[in-house]
């Protein structure tokens, strides 16, 4: 088998991941599971209904396998999916009536990339918080898919150290600039006043008096 054929086979395996682990876990917990469901907005690979209370409607969760377009392999070569592909899958799930849309990636790294891009899309602010609806996961995932925000992930001491370094660099940059460059940033009014005072005090005494008397 040539390297090109091996790459093609790997892409085909990634296009059709083993969802038995996800299905088995859902069924073990007593959830109703349907496969390959299409409600008119597009195919949803797995749909499960979670009943939380007799007085409340079931929560519809869907799992959509992210695939490379038109048999291409760029997604797998880059080890990440495009924003367009992620958005399209989430919208497909929402239009299908899902309350939660989980995007299934071939491996852990790609799943983290998907979750990161969902967080990035949500950071712009909109009526719909995508990060509250969707996450990236991979079939064998056992730990939480929730991304810890950087403000919690980075220790406080490290934040202070980085802030001190930035302040020091800004101070060095400010004082290392040539005088001419600094003067360009001065307020125009202050510059005009200074030049006017310099002009007046640099004239001979008699000339200054004549001008003042004339005024």
Biotite code that builds the C-alpha atoms (Angstrom):
import biotite.structure as struc

atoms = struc.array([
    struc.Atom([0.000, 0.000, 0.000], chain_id="A", res_id=1, res_name="UNK", atom_name="CA", element="C"),
    struc.Atom([1.411, 3.379, -1.045], chain_id="A", res_id=2, res_name="UNK", atom_name="CA", element="C"),
    struc.Atom([1.634, 6.364, 1.338], chain_id="A", res_id=3, res_name="UNK", atom_name="CA", element="C"),
    struc.Atom([-1.189, 8.049, -0.593], chain_id="A", res_id=4, res_name="UNK", atom_name="CA", element="C"),
    struc.Atom([-3.417, 4.973, -0.187], chain_id="A", res_id=5, res_name="UNK", atom_name="CA", element="C"),
    struc.Atom([-2.562, 4.758, 3.536], chain_id="A", res_id=6, res_name="UNK", atom_name="CA", element="C"),
    struc.Atom([-3.502, 8.431, 3.968], chain_id="A", res_id=7, res_name="UNK", atom_name="CA", element="C"),
    struc.Atom([-6.781, 7.834, 2.129], chain_id="A", res_id=8, res_name="UNK", atom_name="CA", element="C"),
    struc.Atom([-7.551, 4.821, 4.370], chain_id="A", res_id=9, res_name="UNK", atom_name="CA", element="C"),
    struc.Atom([-6.812, 6.845, 7.526], chain_id="A", res_id=10, res_name="UNK", atom_name="CA", element="C"),
    struc.Atom([-9.151, 9.589, 6.311], chain_id="A", res_id=11, res_name="UNK", atom_name="CA", element="C"),
    struc.Atom([-11.891, 7.028, 5.631], chain_id="A", res_id=12, res_name="UNK", atom_name="CA", element="C"),
    struc.Atom([-11.500, 5.629, 9.159], chain_id="A", res_id=13, res_name="UNK", atom_name="CA", element="C"),
    struc.Atom([-11.740, 9.153, 10.568], chain_id="A", res_id=14, res_name="UNK", atom_name="CA", element="C"),
    struc.Atom([-14.859, 9.801, 8.471], chain_id="A", res_id=15, res_name="UNK", atom_name="CA", element="C"),
    struc.Atom([-16.546, 6.763, 10.039], chain_id="A", res_id=16, res_name="UNK", atom_name="CA", element="C"),
    struc.Atom([-15.529, 6.651, 13.737], chain_id="A", res_id=17, res_name="UNK", atom_name="CA", element="C"),
    struc.Atom([-16.713, 3.872, 16.034], chain_id="A", res_id=18, res_name="UNK", atom_name="CA", element="C"),
    struc.Atom([-19.694, 5.347, 17.910], chain_id="A", res_id=19, res_name="UNK", atom_name="CA", element="C"),
    struc.Atom([-20.418, 2.132, 19.849], chain_id="A", res_id=20, res_name="UNK", atom_name="CA", element="C"),
    struc.Atom([-18.737, 3.515, 22.982], chain_id="A", res_id=21, res_name="UNK", atom_name="CA", element="C"),
    struc.Atom([-20.997, 6.594, 23.011], chain_id="A", res_id=22, res_name="UNK", atom_name="CA", element="C"),
    struc.Atom([-24.141, 4.556, 22.213], chain_id="A", res_id=23, res_name="UNK", atom_name="CA", element="C"),
    struc.Atom([-23.281, 1.944, 24.864], chain_id="A", res_id=24, res_name="UNK", atom_name="CA", element="C"),
    struc.Atom([-22.749, 4.594, 27.567], chain_id="A", res_id=25, res_name="UNK", atom_name="CA", element="C"),
    struc.Atom([-26.071, 6.304, 26.736], chain_id="A", res_id=26, res_name="UNK", atom_name="CA", element="C"),
    struc.Atom([-28.009, 3.003, 26.747], chain_id="A", res_id=27, res_name="UNK", atom_name="CA", element="C"),
    struc.Atom([-26.398, 1.930, 30.046], chain_id="A", res_id=28, res_name="UNK", atom_name="CA", element="C"),
    struc.Atom([-27.827, 5.059, 31.630], chain_id="A", res_id=29, res_name="UNK", atom_name="CA", element="C"),
    struc.Atom([-31.279, 4.210, 30.328], chain_id="A", res_id=30, res_name="UNK", atom_name="CA", element="C"),
    struc.Atom([-31.521, 6.937, 27.679], chain_id="A", res_id=31, res_name="UNK", atom_name="CA", element="C"),
    struc.Atom([-33.571, 6.441, 24.517], chain_id="A", res_id=32, res_name="UNK", atom_name="CA", element="C"),
    struc.Atom([-31.159, 6.351, 21.555], chain_id="A", res_id=33, res_name="UNK", atom_name="CA", element="C"),
    struc.Atom([-31.782, 6.782, 17.801], chain_id="A", res_id=34, res_name="UNK", atom_name="CA", element="C"),
    struc.Atom([-29.170, 6.621, 15.031], chain_id="A", res_id=35, res_name="UNK", atom_name="CA", element="C"),
    struc.Atom([-28.989, 8.434, 11.680], chain_id="A", res_id=36, res_name="UNK", atom_name="CA", element="C"),
    struc.Atom([-32.016, 10.632, 12.329], chain_id="A", res_id=37, res_name="UNK", atom_name="CA", element="C"),
    struc.Atom([-32.968, 13.367, 9.870], chain_id="A", res_id=38, res_name="UNK", atom_name="CA", element="C"),
    struc.Atom([-35.707, 15.818, 10.892], chain_id="A", res_id=39, res_name="UNK", atom_name="CA", element="C"),
    struc.Atom([-35.382, 17.831, 7.684], chain_id="A", res_id=40, res_name="UNK", atom_name="CA", element="C"),
    struc.Atom([-32.333, 19.966, 8.531], chain_id="A", res_id=41, res_name="UNK", atom_name="CA", element="C"),
    struc.Atom([-29.727, 17.261, 7.903], chain_id="A", res_id=42, res_name="UNK", atom_name="CA", element="C"),
    struc.Atom([-28.415, 14.002, 9.299], chain_id="A", res_id=43, res_name="UNK", atom_name="CA", element="C"),
    struc.Atom([-27.786, 13.643, 13.044], chain_id="A", res_id=44, res_name="UNK", atom_name="CA", element="C"),
    struc.Atom([-25.629, 10.576, 13.742], chain_id="A", res_id=45, res_name="UNK", atom_name="CA", element="C"),
    struc.Atom([-26.981, 9.910, 17.256], chain_id="A", res_id=46, res_name="UNK", atom_name="CA", element="C"),
    struc.Atom([-29.973, 11.427, 19.059], chain_id="A", res_id=47, res_name="UNK", atom_name="CA", element="C"),
    struc.Atom([-30.812, 10.629, 22.664], chain_id="A", res_id=48, res_name="UNK", atom_name="CA", element="C"),
    struc.Atom([-33.657, 11.803, 24.876], chain_id="A", res_id=49, res_name="UNK", atom_name="CA", element="C"),
    struc.Atom([-32.991, 12.494, 28.560], chain_id="A", res_id=50, res_name="UNK", atom_name="CA", element="C"),
    struc.Atom([-36.044, 12.579, 30.818], chain_id="A", res_id=51, res_name="UNK", atom_name="CA", element="C"),
    struc.Atom([-35.311, 14.708, 33.888], chain_id="A", res_id=52, res_name="UNK", atom_name="CA", element="C"),
    struc.Atom([-38.800, 15.155, 35.394], chain_id="A", res_id=53, res_name="UNK", atom_name="CA", element="C"),
    struc.Atom([-42.358, 14.021, 34.523], chain_id="A", res_id=54, res_name="UNK", atom_name="CA", element="C"),
    struc.Atom([-43.530, 17.650, 34.287], chain_id="A", res_id=55, res_name="UNK", atom_name="CA", element="C"),
    struc.Atom([-40.704, 18.716, 31.932], chain_id="A", res_id=56, res_name="UNK", atom_name="CA", element="C"),
    struc.Atom([-40.072, 17.894, 28.259], chain_id="A", res_id=57, res_name="UNK", atom_name="CA", element="C"),
    struc.Atom([-37.174, 15.534, 27.525], chain_id="A", res_id=58, res_name="UNK", atom_name="CA", element="C"),
    struc.Atom([-33.787, 17.072, 26.758], chain_id="A", res_id=59, res_name="UNK", atom_name="CA", element="C"),
    struc.Atom([-32.753, 16.227, 23.201], chain_id="A", res_id=60, res_name="UNK", atom_name="CA", element="C"),
    struc.Atom([-29.018, 15.646, 22.800], chain_id="A", res_id=61, res_name="UNK", atom_name="CA", element="C"),
    struc.Atom([-27.421, 15.019, 19.438], chain_id="A", res_id=62, res_name="UNK", atom_name="CA", element="C"),
    struc.Atom([-24.010, 13.804, 18.292], chain_id="A", res_id=63, res_name="UNK", atom_name="CA", element="C"),
    struc.Atom([-22.778, 14.893, 14.867], chain_id="A", res_id=64, res_name="UNK", atom_name="CA", element="C"),
    struc.Atom([-19.634, 13.388, 13.362], chain_id="A", res_id=65, res_name="UNK", atom_name="CA", element="C"),
    struc.Atom([-17.517, 16.120, 11.768], chain_id="A", res_id=66, res_name="UNK", atom_name="CA", element="C"),
    struc.Atom([-16.290, 15.094, 8.316], chain_id="A", res_id=67, res_name="UNK", atom_name="CA", element="C"),
    struc.Atom([-13.958, 16.444, 5.666], chain_id="A", res_id=68, res_name="UNK", atom_name="CA", element="C"),
    struc.Atom([-15.762, 18.020, 2.681], chain_id="A", res_id=69, res_name="UNK", atom_name="CA", element="C"),
    struc.Atom([-15.825, 16.379, -0.729], chain_id="A", res_id=70, res_name="UNK", atom_name="CA", element="C"),
    struc.Atom([-13.497, 13.571, 0.278], chain_id="A", res_id=71, res_name="UNK", atom_name="CA", element="C"),
    struc.Atom([-10.678, 16.027, 0.993], chain_id="A", res_id=72, res_name="UNK", atom_name="CA", element="C"),
    struc.Atom([-8.088, 15.430, 3.688], chain_id="A", res_id=73, res_name="UNK", atom_name="CA", element="C"),
    struc.Atom([-7.005, 18.954, 4.621], chain_id="A", res_id=74, res_name="UNK", atom_name="CA", element="C"),
    struc.Atom([-8.884, 18.852, 7.934], chain_id="A", res_id=75, res_name="UNK", atom_name="CA", element="C"),
    struc.Atom([-6.983, 15.750, 8.994], chain_id="A", res_id=76, res_name="UNK", atom_name="CA", element="C"),
    struc.Atom([-3.643, 17.046, 7.715], chain_id="A", res_id=77, res_name="UNK", atom_name="CA", element="C"),
    struc.Atom([-4.091, 20.281, 9.735], chain_id="A", res_id=78, res_name="UNK", atom_name="CA", element="C"),
    struc.Atom([-5.569, 18.284, 12.664], chain_id="A", res_id=79, res_name="UNK", atom_name="CA", element="C"),
    struc.Atom([-8.412, 20.793, 13.036], chain_id="A", res_id=80, res_name="UNK", atom_name="CA", element="C"),
    struc.Atom([-11.775, 21.597, 11.461], chain_id="A", res_id=81, res_name="UNK", atom_name="CA", element="C"),
    struc.Atom([-12.710, 24.959, 9.964], chain_id="A", res_id=82, res_name="UNK", atom_name="CA", element="C"),
    struc.Atom([-14.973, 27.458, 11.742], chain_id="A", res_id=83, res_name="UNK", atom_name="CA", element="C"),
    struc.Atom([-17.452, 27.218, 8.859], chain_id="A", res_id=84, res_name="UNK", atom_name="CA", element="C"),
    struc.Atom([-17.778, 23.447, 9.275], chain_id="A", res_id=85, res_name="UNK", atom_name="CA", element="C"),
    struc.Atom([-18.242, 23.750, 13.051], chain_id="A", res_id=86, res_name="UNK", atom_name="CA", element="C"),
    struc.Atom([-20.891, 26.481, 12.698], chain_id="A", res_id=87, res_name="UNK", atom_name="CA", element="C"),
    struc.Atom([-22.793, 24.534, 10.023], chain_id="A", res_id=88, res_name="UNK", atom_name="CA", element="C"),
    struc.Atom([-22.930, 21.414, 12.214], chain_id="A", res_id=89, res_name="UNK", atom_name="CA", element="C"),
    struc.Atom([-24.184, 23.368, 15.254], chain_id="A", res_id=90, res_name="UNK", atom_name="CA", element="C"),
    struc.Atom([-26.868, 25.146, 13.181], chain_id="A", res_id=91, res_name="UNK", atom_name="CA", element="C"),
    struc.Atom([-27.946, 21.774, 11.730], chain_id="A", res_id=92, res_name="UNK", atom_name="CA", element="C"),
    struc.Atom([-28.410, 20.458, 15.267], chain_id="A", res_id=93, res_name="UNK", atom_name="CA", element="C"),
    struc.Atom([-30.345, 23.523, 16.452], chain_id="A", res_id=94, res_name="UNK", atom_name="CA", element="C"),
    struc.Atom([-32.635, 23.430, 13.410], chain_id="A", res_id=95, res_name="UNK", atom_name="CA", element="C"),
    struc.Atom([-33.263, 19.736, 14.140], chain_id="A", res_id=96, res_name="UNK", atom_name="CA", element="C"),
    struc.Atom([-34.660, 20.693, 17.559], chain_id="A", res_id=97, res_name="UNK", atom_name="CA", element="C"),
    struc.Atom([-31.669, 19.602, 19.646], chain_id="A", res_id=98, res_name="UNK", atom_name="CA", element="C"),
    struc.Atom([-31.042, 21.191, 23.041], chain_id="A", res_id=99, res_name="UNK", atom_name="CA", element="C"),
    struc.Atom([-27.401, 20.061, 23.070], chain_id="A", res_id=100, res_name="UNK", atom_name="CA", element="C"),
    struc.Atom([-25.172, 19.446, 20.042], chain_id="A", res_id=101, res_name="UNK", atom_name="CA", element="C"),
    struc.Atom([-21.974, 17.454, 20.560], chain_id="A", res_id=102, res_name="UNK", atom_name="CA", element="C"),
    struc.Atom([-19.520, 17.480, 17.660], chain_id="A", res_id=103, res_name="UNK", atom_name="CA", element="C"),
    struc.Atom([-17.575, 14.224, 17.376], chain_id="A", res_id=104, res_name="UNK", atom_name="CA", element="C"),
    struc.Atom([-13.951, 14.532, 16.217], chain_id="A", res_id=105, res_name="UNK", atom_name="CA", element="C"),
    struc.Atom([-11.561, 11.653, 15.411], chain_id="A", res_id=106, res_name="UNK", atom_name="CA", element="C"),
    struc.Atom([-9.134, 12.294, 18.273], chain_id="A", res_id=107, res_name="UNK", atom_name="CA", element="C"),
    struc.Atom([-8.634, 14.257, 21.497], chain_id="A", res_id=108, res_name="UNK", atom_name="CA", element="C"),
    struc.Atom([-6.535, 17.026, 19.937], chain_id="A", res_id=109, res_name="UNK", atom_name="CA", element="C"),
    struc.Atom([-9.134, 17.768, 17.256], chain_id="A", res_id=110, res_name="UNK", atom_name="CA", element="C"),
    struc.Atom([-11.933, 17.635, 19.853], chain_id="A", res_id=111, res_name="UNK", atom_name="CA", element="C"),
    struc.Atom([-10.125, 20.233, 21.991], chain_id="A", res_id=112, res_name="UNK", atom_name="CA", element="C"),
    struc.Atom([-9.640, 22.396, 18.887], chain_id="A", res_id=113, res_name="UNK", atom_name="CA", element="C"),
    struc.Atom([-13.394, 22.200, 18.144], chain_id="A", res_id=114, res_name="UNK", atom_name="CA", element="C"),
    struc.Atom([-14.294, 23.206, 21.732], chain_id="A", res_id=115, res_name="UNK", atom_name="CA", element="C"),
    struc.Atom([-11.761, 26.047, 21.596], chain_id="A", res_id=116, res_name="UNK", atom_name="CA", element="C"),
    struc.Atom([-13.268, 27.401, 18.375], chain_id="A", res_id=117, res_name="UNK", atom_name="CA", element="C"),
    struc.Atom([-16.783, 27.192, 19.843], chain_id="A", res_id=118, res_name="UNK", atom_name="CA", element="C"),
    struc.Atom([-15.565, 29.222, 22.857], chain_id="A", res_id=119, res_name="UNK", atom_name="CA", element="C"),
    struc.Atom([-13.987, 31.736, 20.452], chain_id="A", res_id=120, res_name="UNK", atom_name="CA", element="C"),
    struc.Atom([-17.243, 32.102, 18.463], chain_id="A", res_id=121, res_name="UNK", atom_name="CA", element="C"),
    struc.Atom([-19.190, 32.589, 21.722], chain_id="A", res_id=122, res_name="UNK", atom_name="CA", element="C"),
    struc.Atom([-16.787, 35.323, 22.888], chain_id="A", res_id=123, res_name="UNK", atom_name="CA", element="C"),
    struc.Atom([-18.210, 37.765, 20.301], chain_id="A", res_id=124, res_name="UNK", atom_name="CA", element="C"),
    struc.Atom([-21.555, 37.809, 22.091], chain_id="A", res_id=125, res_name="UNK", atom_name="CA", element="C"),
    struc.Atom([-24.925, 37.038, 20.519], chain_id="A", res_id=126, res_name="UNK", atom_name="CA", element="C"),
    struc.Atom([-28.482, 36.098, 21.439], chain_id="A", res_id=127, res_name="UNK", atom_name="CA", element="C"),
    struc.Atom([-27.379, 32.455, 21.306], chain_id="A", res_id=128, res_name="UNK", atom_name="CA", element="C"),
    struc.Atom([-24.450, 31.284, 23.452], chain_id="A", res_id=129, res_name="UNK", atom_name="CA", element="C"),
    struc.Atom([-22.944, 28.502, 21.322], chain_id="A", res_id=130, res_name="UNK", atom_name="CA", element="C"),
    struc.Atom([-20.659, 27.371, 24.154], chain_id="A", res_id=131, res_name="UNK", atom_name="CA", element="C"),
    struc.Atom([-23.762, 26.626, 26.275], chain_id="A", res_id=132, res_name="UNK", atom_name="CA", element="C"),
    struc.Atom([-25.176, 24.393, 23.527], chain_id="A", res_id=133, res_name="UNK", atom_name="CA", element="C"),
    struc.Atom([-22.219, 22.675, 21.919], chain_id="A", res_id=134, res_name="UNK", atom_name="CA", element="C"),
    struc.Atom([-18.866, 20.976, 22.664], chain_id="A", res_id=135, res_name="UNK", atom_name="CA", element="C"),
    struc.Atom([-16.264, 18.976, 20.798], chain_id="A", res_id=136, res_name="UNK", atom_name="CA", element="C"),
    struc.Atom([-15.705, 15.382, 21.954], chain_id="A", res_id=137, res_name="UNK", atom_name="CA", element="C"),
    struc.Atom([-14.059, 12.200, 20.635], chain_id="A", res_id=138, res_name="UNK", atom_name="CA", element="C"),
    struc.Atom([-15.601, 8.691, 20.830], chain_id="A", res_id=139, res_name="UNK", atom_name="CA", element="C"),
    struc.Atom([-13.382, 7.305, 23.623], chain_id="A", res_id=140, res_name="UNK", atom_name="CA", element="C"),
    struc.Atom([-13.523, 10.451, 25.767], chain_id="A", res_id=141, res_name="UNK", atom_name="CA", element="C"),
    struc.Atom([-13.880, 9.779, 29.498], chain_id="A", res_id=142, res_name="UNK", atom_name="CA", element="C"),
    struc.Atom([-13.044, 13.153, 31.057], chain_id="A", res_id=143, res_name="UNK", atom_name="CA", element="C"),
    struc.Atom([-14.904, 16.482, 30.976], chain_id="A", res_id=144, res_name="UNK", atom_name="CA", element="C"),
    struc.Atom([-14.922, 18.396, 27.686], chain_id="A", res_id=145, res_name="UNK", atom_name="CA", element="C"),
    struc.Atom([-15.315, 21.744, 29.470], chain_id="A", res_id=146, res_name="UNK", atom_name="CA", element="C"),
    struc.Atom([-12.356, 24.057, 28.808], chain_id="A", res_id=147, res_name="UNK", atom_name="CA", element="C"),
    struc.Atom([-10.947, 25.762, 31.892], chain_id="A", res_id=148, res_name="UNK", atom_name="CA", element="C"),
    struc.Atom([-10.739, 29.547, 31.230], chain_id="A", res_id=149, res_name="UNK", atom_name="CA", element="C"),
    struc.Atom([-7.176, 30.896, 31.087], chain_id="A", res_id=150, res_name="UNK", atom_name="CA", element="C"),
    struc.Atom([-7.836, 33.195, 34.076], chain_id="A", res_id=151, res_name="UNK", atom_name="CA", element="C"),
    struc.Atom([-8.415, 30.079, 36.207], chain_id="A", res_id=152, res_name="UNK", atom_name="CA", element="C"),
    struc.Atom([-5.797, 27.949, 34.446], chain_id="A", res_id=153, res_name="UNK", atom_name="CA", element="C"),
    struc.Atom([-2.885, 30.384, 34.986], chain_id="A", res_id=154, res_name="UNK", atom_name="CA", element="C"),
    struc.Atom([-1.700, 30.738, 38.628], chain_id="A", res_id=155, res_name="UNK", atom_name="CA", element="C"),
    struc.Atom([-1.998, 34.242, 40.161], chain_id="A", res_id=156, res_name="UNK", atom_name="CA", element="C"),
    struc.Atom([1.779, 34.510, 40.722], chain_id="A", res_id=157, res_name="UNK", atom_name="CA", element="C"),
    struc.Atom([2.418, 33.829, 37.032], chain_id="A", res_id=158, res_name="UNK", atom_name="CA", element="C"),
    struc.Atom([-0.083, 36.545, 36.045], chain_id="A", res_id=159, res_name="UNK", atom_name="CA", element="C"),
    struc.Atom([1.678, 39.098, 38.274], chain_id="A", res_id=160, res_name="UNK", atom_name="CA", element="C"),
    struc.Atom([5.074, 38.100, 36.850], chain_id="A", res_id=161, res_name="UNK", atom_name="CA", element="C"),
    struc.Atom([3.849, 38.530, 33.260], chain_id="A", res_id=162, res_name="UNK", atom_name="CA", element="C"),
    struc.Atom([2.217, 41.884, 34.074], chain_id="A", res_id=163, res_name="UNK", atom_name="CA", element="C"),
    struc.Atom([5.482, 43.140, 35.644], chain_id="A", res_id=164, res_name="UNK", atom_name="CA", element="C"),
    struc.Atom([7.444, 42.080, 32.547], chain_id="A", res_id=165, res_name="UNK", atom_name="CA", element="C"),
    struc.Atom([4.986, 43.883, 30.246], chain_id="A", res_id=166, res_name="UNK", atom_name="CA", element="C"),
    struc.Atom([5.164, 47.079, 32.329], chain_id="A", res_id=167, res_name="UNK", atom_name="CA", element="C"),
    struc.Atom([8.974, 46.964, 32.353], chain_id="A", res_id=168, res_name="UNK", atom_name="CA", element="C"),
    struc.Atom([9.113, 46.437, 28.571], chain_id="A", res_id=169, res_name="UNK", atom_name="CA", element="C"),
    struc.Atom([6.703, 49.356, 28.008], chain_id="A", res_id=170, res_name="UNK", atom_name="CA", element="C"),
    struc.Atom([8.866, 51.613, 30.223], chain_id="A", res_id=171, res_name="UNK", atom_name="CA", element="C"),
    struc.Atom([12.067, 50.645, 28.373], chain_id="A", res_id=172, res_name="UNK", atom_name="CA", element="C"),
    struc.Atom([10.405, 51.250, 25.016], chain_id="A", res_id=173, res_name="UNK", atom_name="CA", element="C"),
    struc.Atom([9.081, 54.650, 26.130], chain_id="A", res_id=174, res_name="UNK", atom_name="CA", element="C"),
    struc.Atom([12.483, 55.890, 27.353], chain_id="A", res_id=175, res_name="UNK", atom_name="CA", element="C"),
    struc.Atom([14.514, 54.392, 24.518], chain_id="A", res_id=176, res_name="UNK", atom_name="CA", element="C"),
    struc.Atom([12.718, 56.402, 21.811], chain_id="A", res_id=177, res_name="UNK", atom_name="CA", element="C"),
    struc.Atom([14.650, 59.370, 20.302], chain_id="A", res_id=178, res_name="UNK", atom_name="CA", element="C"),
    struc.Atom([13.712, 62.839, 21.580], chain_id="A", res_id=179, res_name="UNK", atom_name="CA", element="C"),
    struc.Atom([12.391, 63.874, 18.182], chain_id="A", res_id=180, res_name="UNK", atom_name="CA", element="C"),
    struc.Atom([10.055, 60.908, 18.144], chain_id="A", res_id=181, res_name="UNK", atom_name="CA", element="C"),
    struc.Atom([8.791, 61.671, 21.635], chain_id="A", res_id=182, res_name="UNK", atom_name="CA", element="C"),
    struc.Atom([8.162, 65.320, 20.738], chain_id="A", res_id=183, res_name="UNK", atom_name="CA", element="C"),
    struc.Atom([5.845, 64.280, 17.902], chain_id="A", res_id=184, res_name="UNK", atom_name="CA", element="C"),
    struc.Atom([3.505, 62.794, 20.480], chain_id="A", res_id=185, res_name="UNK", atom_name="CA", element="C"),
    struc.Atom([3.332, 65.937, 22.584], chain_id="A", res_id=186, res_name="UNK", atom_name="CA", element="C"),
    struc.Atom([0.142, 67.893, 22.746], chain_id="A", res_id=187, res_name="UNK", atom_name="CA", element="C"),
    struc.Atom([0.026, 70.475, 19.921], chain_id="A", res_id=188, res_name="UNK", atom_name="CA", element="C"),
    struc.Atom([-1.176, 73.284, 22.187], chain_id="A", res_id=189, res_name="UNK", atom_name="CA", element="C"),
    struc.Atom([1.652, 72.708, 24.681], chain_id="A", res_id=190, res_name="UNK", atom_name="CA", element="C"),
    struc.Atom([4.151, 72.701, 21.818], chain_id="A", res_id=191, res_name="UNK", atom_name="CA", element="C"),
    struc.Atom([2.855, 76.024, 20.462], chain_id="A", res_id=192, res_name="UNK", atom_name="CA", element="C"),
    struc.Atom([3.001, 77.653, 23.931], chain_id="A", res_id=193, res_name="UNK", atom_name="CA", element="C"),
    struc.Atom([6.565, 76.462, 24.468], chain_id="A", res_id=194, res_name="UNK", atom_name="CA", element="C"),
    struc.Atom([7.689, 77.741, 21.062], chain_id="A", res_id=195, res_name="UNK", atom_name="CA", element="C"),
    struc.Atom([6.001, 81.103, 21.711], chain_id="A", res_id=196, res_name="UNK", atom_name="CA", element="C"),
    struc.Atom([7.794, 81.489, 25.064], chain_id="A", res_id=197, res_name="UNK", atom_name="CA", element="C"),
    struc.Atom([11.135, 80.501, 23.554], chain_id="A", res_id=198, res_name="UNK", atom_name="CA", element="C"),
    struc.Atom([10.675, 83.033, 20.752], chain_id="A", res_id=199, res_name="UNK", atom_name="CA", element="C"),
    struc.Atom([9.814, 85.876, 23.160], chain_id="A", res_id=200, res_name="UNK", atom_name="CA", element="C"),
    struc.Atom([12.677, 85.223, 25.557], chain_id="A", res_id=201, res_name="UNK", atom_name="CA", element="C"),
    struc.Atom([15.267, 84.710, 22.834], chain_id="A", res_id=202, res_name="UNK", atom_name="CA", element="C"),
    struc.Atom([14.824, 88.267, 21.399], chain_id="A", res_id=203, res_name="UNK", atom_name="CA", element="C"),
    struc.Atom([17.046, 91.236, 22.435], chain_id="A", res_id=204, res_name="UNK", atom_name="CA", element="C"),
    struc.Atom([15.743, 93.264, 25.404], chain_id="A", res_id=205, res_name="UNK", atom_name="CA", element="C"),
    struc.Atom([14.865, 96.409, 23.403], chain_id="A", res_id=206, res_name="UNK", atom_name="CA", element="C"),
    struc.Atom([13.020, 94.471, 20.748], chain_id="A", res_id=207, res_name="UNK", atom_name="CA", element="C"),
    struc.Atom([10.918, 92.715, 23.374], chain_id="A", res_id=208, res_name="UNK", atom_name="CA", element="C"),
    struc.Atom([9.917, 96.022, 25.043], chain_id="A", res_id=209, res_name="UNK", atom_name="CA", element="C"),
    struc.Atom([8.941, 97.641, 21.731], chain_id="A", res_id=210, res_name="UNK", atom_name="CA", element="C"),
    struc.Atom([6.742, 94.711, 20.847], chain_id="A", res_id=211, res_name="UNK", atom_name="CA", element="C"),
    struc.Atom([5.116, 94.657, 24.288], chain_id="A", res_id=212, res_name="UNK", atom_name="CA", element="C"),
    struc.Atom([4.464, 98.469, 24.152], chain_id="A", res_id=213, res_name="UNK", atom_name="CA", element="C"),
    struc.Atom([2.962, 98.062, 20.701], chain_id="A", res_id=214, res_name="UNK", atom_name="CA", element="C"),
    struc.Atom([0.600, 95.390, 22.089], chain_id="A", res_id=215, res_name="UNK", atom_name="CA", element="C"),
])
